[in-house]
């Protein structure tokens, strides 16, 4: 299985491609899409979309994993980050790929074993897990971590089997 991990941002969107070969994780590539700050915001979203389409066309991932928003300094930042996430998700869906989303806490837990791990700890663990010659650029490193999280989570879901659906309650028959 080949996973494209994405760390969306309106200025820098990181990507990381990781293969799962049996029990091994194999680093394929990583990088970042830098948007032109002189371009209007809609143009920056198009750069993210087009950049990820190019990555998908080059590496042919089987699945995509995207980091969820967990912190924003203000409402305007949160909206822009959400729109960047949307551009990334639409690029994946446009390419016919399934998309999974993970919180930063889930990503850190999957990579380091501790949800409150520091960014440096995650980067060092990725370097060791993937046999990287050096620590990847910050946004690319975050994207690699999302891909590793997805692979680990996918393996757990596969081993656990399908979820048993809960009995649906009809609200029409609800009596307080």
The 8 nearest C-alpha neighbors of each residue, nearest first, counted from 0:
[[1, 19, 18, 61, 2, 20, 60, 62],
 [0, 2, 18, 60, 61, 17, 19, 62],
 [3, 1, 62, 60, 17, 63, 16, 146],
 [2, 4, 16, 63, 15, 60, 146, 64],
 [3, 5, 146, 142, 64, 15, 145, 14],
 [4, 6, 142, 14, 65, 13, 7, 64],
 [5, 7, 142, 13, 66, 12, 141, 65],
 [8, 6, 12, 84, 5, 83, 13, 87],
 [7, 9, 12, 11, 10, 80, 83, 6],
 [8, 10, 83, 80, 11, 79, 12, 7],
 [11, 9, 34, 8, 33, 12, 36, 35],
 [12, 10, 33, 8, 32, 9, 13, 34],
 [13, 11, 7, 8, 32, 31, 6, 138],
 [14, 12, 31, 139, 138, 6, 142, 5],
 [15, 13, 5, 142, 139, 30, 29, 4],
 [14, 16, 29, 143, 142, 4, 3, 139],
 [15, 17, 3, 28, 27, 2, 29, 4],
 [16, 18, 26, 2, 27, 25, 1, 146],
 [19, 17, 1, 25, 0, 24, 20, 2],
 [18, 20, 24, 0, 23, 21, 25, 1],
 [21, 19, 23, 22, 18, 24, 25, 0],
 [20, 22, 23, 19, 24, 0, 18, 25],
 [21, 23, 20, 24, 19, 154, 25, 151],
 [24, 22, 20, 21, 19, 25, 18, 129],
 [23, 25, 19, 18, 129, 20, 17, 26],
 [24, 26, 18, 17, 129, 27, 19, 23],
 [27, 25, 17, 129, 28, 16, 18, 24],
 [26, 28, 16, 17, 25, 18, 29, 15],
 [29, 27, 16, 15, 26, 30, 17, 14],
 [30, 28, 15, 14, 139, 16, 143, 31],
 [31, 29, 139, 14, 13, 15, 28, 32],
 [30, 32, 13, 12, 14, 139, 33, 11],
 [31, 33, 12, 11, 13, 34, 50, 47],
 [34, 32, 11, 10, 31, 35, 12, 47],
 [35, 33, 10, 43, 36, 46, 32, 11],
 [34, 36, 37, 38, 33, 43, 10, 46],
 [35, 37, 38, 34, 10, 39, 43, 40],
 [38, 36, 35, 39, 34, 40, 43, 42],
 [37, 39, 36, 35, 42, 43, 40, 34],
 [40, 38, 42, 41, 43, 37, 36, 35],
 [39, 41, 43, 42, 44, 38, 9, 36],
 [42, 40, 44, 43, 39, 45, 38, 46],
 [43, 41, 45, 39, 40, 44, 38, 46],
 [42, 44, 40, 46, 45, 41, 34, 38],
 [43, 45, 47, 41, 46, 42, 86, 83],
 [44, 46, 48, 42, 43, 47, 49, 41],
 [47, 45, 43, 49, 44, 48, 50, 42],
 [48, 46, 50, 44, 45, 49, 51, 43],
 [47, 49, 45, 86, 51, 90, 46, 50],
 [50, 48, 52, 46, 51, 47, 45, 53],
 [51, 49, 47, 53, 52, 48, 46, 54],
 [50, 52, 54, 53, 48, 49, 55, 47],
 [51, 53, 49, 55, 50, 54, 90, 56],
 [52, 54, 56, 50, 51, 55, 57, 49],
 [55, 53, 51, 57, 56, 52, 58, 50],
 [54, 56, 52, 59, 58, 53, 57, 51],
 [57, 55, 53, 54, 59, 58, 52, 51],
 [56, 58, 54, 55, 59, 53, 52, 60],
 [57, 59, 55, 60, 56, 54, 16, 27],
 [60, 58, 55, 56, 57, 61, 1, 54],
 [61, 59, 1, 2, 62, 58, 3, 55],
 [62, 60, 1, 2, 0, 59, 96, 63],
 [63, 61, 2, 97, 60, 96, 98, 3],
 [62, 64, 3, 98, 2, 4, 97, 99],
 [63, 65, 99, 4, 100, 98, 146, 5],
 [66, 64, 5, 100, 4, 6, 99, 67],
 [65, 67, 101, 6, 100, 102, 145, 5],
 [68, 66, 102, 101, 100, 69, 65, 103],
 [69, 67, 70, 66, 102, 81, 80, 71],
 [68, 70, 67, 102, 103, 71, 104, 66],
 [71, 69, 68, 72, 77, 73, 67, 76],
 [70, 72, 77, 73, 76, 69, 74, 68],
 [71, 73, 76, 70, 74, 77, 75, 69],
 [74, 72, 76, 71, 75, 77, 78, 70],
 [73, 75, 77, 76, 78, 71, 72, 79],
 [74, 76, 78, 77, 73, 79, 72, 71],
 [77, 75, 79, 73, 74, 78, 71, 80],
 [76, 78, 74, 80, 71, 75, 79, 81],
 [79, 77, 81, 75, 76, 80, 74, 82],
 [80, 78, 82, 76, 81, 77, 83, 75],
 [79, 81, 83, 77, 82, 78, 8, 9],
 [82, 80, 84, 78, 79, 83, 77, 85],
 [81, 83, 85, 79, 84, 80, 78, 86],
 [84, 82, 80, 86, 85, 9, 81, 8],
 [85, 83, 81, 87, 82, 7, 86, 88],
 [84, 86, 82, 88, 83, 87, 89, 81],
 [85, 87, 83, 89, 48, 84, 88, 44],
 [88, 86, 84, 90, 85, 89, 48, 83],
 [87, 89, 85, 91, 90, 86, 84, 92],
 [88, 90, 92, 86, 91, 87, 93, 85],
 [91, 89, 93, 87, 88, 48, 92, 52],
 [92, 90, 94, 88, 96, 89, 93, 87],
 [91, 93, 95, 89, 94, 96, 90, 88],
 [94, 92, 90, 91, 95, 89, 96, 88],
 [95, 93, 91, 92, 96, 90, 52, 55],
 [94, 96, 92, 93, 91, 97, 90, 62],
 [97, 95, 92, 91, 62, 94, 98, 61],
 [96, 98, 62, 63, 92, 95, 99, 91],
 [97, 99, 63, 64, 62, 96, 100, 91],
 [100, 98, 64, 65, 63, 101, 97, 149],
 [99, 101, 65, 64, 66, 67, 98, 102],
 [102, 100, 66, 67, 105, 65, 106, 103],
 [101, 103, 67, 105, 104, 66, 106, 69],
 [102, 104, 106, 105, 107, 101, 66, 69],
 [103, 105, 114, 102, 107, 106, 108, 115],
 [106, 104, 108, 102, 103, 107, 101, 109],
 [105, 107, 103, 109, 148, 108, 104, 145],
 [106, 108, 114, 110, 104, 109, 105, 111],
 [107, 109, 114, 112, 113, 105, 106, 111],
 [110, 108, 148, 106, 107, 112, 111, 105],
 [111, 109, 107, 108, 112, 106, 148, 144],
 [112, 110, 113, 108, 107, 109, 121, 124],
 [113, 111, 108, 109, 110, 114, 107, 116],
 [112, 114, 108, 111, 116, 115, 107, 109],
 [115, 113, 108, 104, 107, 116, 105, 112],
 [114, 116, 113, 117, 104, 107, 108, 103],
 [117, 115, 113, 114, 107, 120, 118, 121],
 [116, 118, 120, 119, 115, 121, 107, 122],
 [117, 119, 121, 120, 122, 116, 141, 137],
 [120, 118, 122, 121, 117, 123, 116, 124],
 [121, 119, 123, 117, 118, 122, 124, 116],
 [120, 122, 124, 118, 119, 123, 111, 125],
 [121, 123, 119, 125, 120, 124, 134, 126],
 [124, 122, 126, 120, 125, 121, 119, 127],
 [123, 125, 127, 121, 126, 122, 128, 120],
 [126, 124, 128, 122, 127, 123, 129, 121],
 [125, 127, 131, 123, 124, 130, 129, 128],
 [126, 128, 124, 130, 125, 129, 123, 131],
 [129, 127, 125, 126, 130, 124, 24, 131],
 [128, 130, 131, 26, 126, 127, 125, 25],
 [131, 129, 127, 126, 128, 132, 26, 125],
 [130, 132, 126, 133, 129, 134, 127, 26],
 [131, 133, 130, 134, 126, 135, 127, 129],
 [134, 132, 131, 135, 126, 130, 123, 136],
 [133, 135, 126, 122, 136, 131, 123, 132],
 [134, 136, 140, 139, 133, 137, 122, 29],
 [135, 137, 139, 138, 140, 134, 30, 31],
 [138, 136, 140, 139, 135, 141, 13, 122],
 [139, 137, 13, 141, 140, 136, 6, 142],
 [140, 138, 13, 142, 30, 14, 136, 141],
 [139, 141, 137, 143, 135, 138, 142, 136],
 [142, 140, 144, 138, 139, 143, 6, 137],
 [141, 143, 5, 4, 6, 14, 139, 15],
 [144, 142, 15, 140, 146, 145, 141, 4],
 [143, 145, 141, 147, 142, 146, 148, 140],
 [146, 144, 148, 142, 4, 143, 147, 106],
 [145, 147, 4, 143, 149, 148, 144, 2],
 [148, 146, 144, 150, 149, 145, 151, 143],
 [149, 147, 145, 109, 151, 106, 146, 150],
 [150, 148, 152, 146, 147, 151, 153, 145],
 [149, 151, 153, 147, 152, 148, 154, 146],
 [150, 152, 148, 154, 149, 153, 147, 155],
 [153, 151, 149, 155, 154, 150, 148, 156],
 [154, 152, 150, 156, 155, 151, 149, 157],
 [153, 155, 157, 151, 152, 156, 150, 158],
 [156, 154, 152, 158, 153, 157, 159, 151],
 [155, 157, 153, 159, 158, 154, 152, 160],
 [158, 156, 154, 160, 155, 159, 153, 161],
 [157, 159, 155, 156, 160, 154, 153, 161],
 [160, 158, 156, 157, 155, 161, 162, 154],
 [161, 159, 157, 158, 156, 162, 155, 163],
 [162, 160, 163, 159, 156, 157, 164, 158],
 [161, 163, 164, 160, 159, 156, 165, 157],
 [162, 164, 161, 165, 160, 166, 159, 167],
 [165, 163, 162, 166, 167, 161, 168, 160],
 [166, 164, 167, 163, 162, 168, 169, 161],
 [165, 167, 168, 164, 163, 169, 162, 170],
 [168, 166, 165, 169, 164, 170, 172, 171],
 [169, 167, 170, 166, 173, 172, 171, 165],
 [168, 170, 171, 172, 167, 173, 166, 174],
 [171, 169, 173, 172, 168, 174, 167, 175],
 [172, 170, 169, 173, 174, 168, 175, 167],
 [171, 173, 170, 169, 174, 168, 175, 167],
 [172, 174, 170, 171, 175, 169, 168, 167],
 [173, 175, 172, 170, 171, 169, 168, 167],
 [174, 173, 172, 170, 171, 169, 168, 167]]
